[in-house]
Structure formats: C-alpha cells, structure tokens
Amino acid sequence: MSIDGWSNIHNEPVICATLTTEDGRALFYKTIDTSGKPHTSTYLTDLVCDLISSCQTKFQCQVRSFVTDNAANMTAMRKTLEKRTNSEVITYGCSSHLLNLLCKDLQVQDVKELVQTVRYFRNNHMAKAKFSAAGGKGLVLPSDVRWNSVADCLEAYVTQWDIIFKICEDN
C-alpha cells in the first residue's frame, strides 16, 4: 500500500491510497479529503492504520509493506506505524522521491546553464518562434513534481541541440 497527498482541482487537500498486488498490478484504493486536518505524523498514522484495516477487511488480504514520500511527517509516521503494527508491516520511503531529492542536492552547474537555455527558448517569443520554425519542439523544463523531468529536459535538449545551436549562431 502507498499514500501520497495532493490538492485537487478545487485546491482542497486530499490523500490518495493505492495498492500493489503480488503480481505487480497497481490499483487505486481510496481518496480521503483531509480539509481542516493538519498532516501531522499522529494524524497520518491513525489514517494509515484505518486504511490498512479497511483494505484487509474489504479484500481479505494482508498489507505487508507501506511506502510514502520522504517528507518529515511521513518519515515520522512510518516509524510510529512500525511500532503500532509490531513490525508486521514493512515501511519505507519512495526510492524515486529520494533520488529526486538527491538530484536537487547535487545540481551540477552545467545542468543549471542548460536549464537556463531551455527556459530562454521556451519563454522568449522570438527564440521560441525561430525554434518552432526550424522544426524544434517539446523542450522540457525540470519540475519538482515530475521526477523524470530532468532526464526529459536533457533528452529534449540533446536531440535538438543542432537546432538550438544554429539559431544562436545565426542570431
């Protein structure tokens, strides 16, 4: 089982729970409106215990592991959950989220300069028009909530570098 928190289109806070079966299928389980409730580790622990219990009752299954992002409240919740369930449920932080945080800590200067170039070609009307006219498309800016976006940014830049270089050289 895993949970993650978001805001819906009405900017209301929600937590979504998903299940992953033994054969690897990911299934949506439940969305919980958390309006007016602070996402403290205590609140989250109670919520997760209820989710695990209801899931096990509804599907006659055992929840064996639980994954969340690596925010401080989630990390504290996981520690409390392990104590409450007597380690019957293995808890861990999301590896993708952890790698995303590590990438932020290790931002390389050349990548920052590349992002500035992409931002220029996406946000400057003249540069964007010349880029599109030359057949360029789909430059990607990295985003904190799109974990593959750094790789997507690099790939789009490298595959279209010749177009970007030619525009810079000519103008």
N, C-alpha and C positions, 0 to 999 in steps of 0.2 A: 504494500500500500504506500502511496505517497500523497502529500498535500503541497499545495502552493497557494499563495494569496495574490489577488489581483484587485483591480477596480473594474466594475462592469461599465457598460456604456453610459450609465447614469451616474458614474463616479461613486458608486456605493461599494464598500469593501466586501469581497467575497473570498471564501476559501474553497478550492476545488479538491476533491479526493479522487484518486484513480487507483485502480487495481491492476496488477500484472499477474497473470496466471502462470502456472508451472510450465505451460507450453509457450510462454512468451507473449501472449496476447495482452494488449493494454486496453483496459475498459474504464470508461467514465463511471464513477460511483455516485458522487453526490456533490452538490454545491451548497454552501452554507453562507447565508447573509450574516455578516459579523458587524453590521452597523451598530454603533454605540458601544462596542466592546473593544477594549484595548487588547492588542495581540501580545499579551504577556505570556511568559512561559507557563504560568499556572493555568491561565485560560486555555492555552493551546493544548496542554497536557490533558485537561478534562475533555476538551473537544475530541482529541485523538482517541482517548480511551472509549468514548461513546461511539466514534466511527468504527473502531476495531470491533467492539462488542456487537454493534448492529450489523456489520458486514458478516461476522462469523455466524450470527443467528440467521440472517436472511439467506446466506448461501451455503450454510452448513460446511464451512471451511475453517482453516486456521490461518490467521495472518502471522507470518513468520518473520517478516522484515518490514521496516518502515524507513522511507527516505524523504528528506526535506532539503531545502536550500541550506546555506551555511550562515544565515543571519544569526546574530547573538541570541535572540529569543527562541529560535528554532533549535539551536545547539543546546541551550539550557533545557528546552522541552524534551529533547531526545534523552538527555541524562536522567531526567525525572521519570520519563516513560520506562526506561530500562529498569529503574528501581521499582516502579509500581507493578511492572509485569514480571518481576523476578527474572529478568533476562530471557524470558520466553520469546520476546520479540527483539530481533537484532535491529538496531537503529544506526543510520549513517547519513552523512551529508552527501549531496549530489556531486558526483565527480566532475561533471561538466561545469557546474556552477563554481566549484573550487578552481578549476583550470581557468575559467573566465576571470576570477579574482586575481589569480596568479599573473595572468597576462597583463592586467591593469598595473600590477606592481612592477612588472618587467618591461614596460613600454620602451621600445627602442627608438632612439632619435630618428633614424631613417624612416621608420613606420609613421612617426608623427608628421614628418615632412611629406610623406606620401599622402596621408590623410588631408593635409592642408591643400595639396594639389587637387585631390578629388573634390574637396569642398569648393575650391575655386571653380572648377569646371561644372559643378552642379549648381552653384549659386550665382555665377556671373552670367548675365544674359548673353553677352557677345561670345564668351568662351563656350557656353552651352550650345548656342546656335551653330557655331563653327564645328563643334564636336559632333553634333547630330548630322549636319550636312556632310561631314566626312565619313558617315556610316557608324559613328560611335553610339553605343547605347548601354544602359544599365550599370553606370558607375554606382558603387555601393559605399555608403558611409557606415563605419562601425557603430553599433548601438549596444548599450549596456544590457538590453533585454533580449537581444538576438545573438546568441552565443557563437554562432558560426559567422557572424558578420565581419569579423576581422579577416578571416580566410576568404570570404566572399569579396571583400574590398581588395585584397591583394590579387586575387584571381582576375577580377574585372580590370584592374589596373594593368597587370602584366600582359593580359591578352589584347589590350587596346593601347599599349604603350606607344606603338608606332604612330597611331593617330594623334595622341596627346603630344608627342614629341614634334611631329610635323606642324601642328597648329602653333606650338610655342616658337618653333623655328621661323615660321612664316609671319608671325605677328609679334 
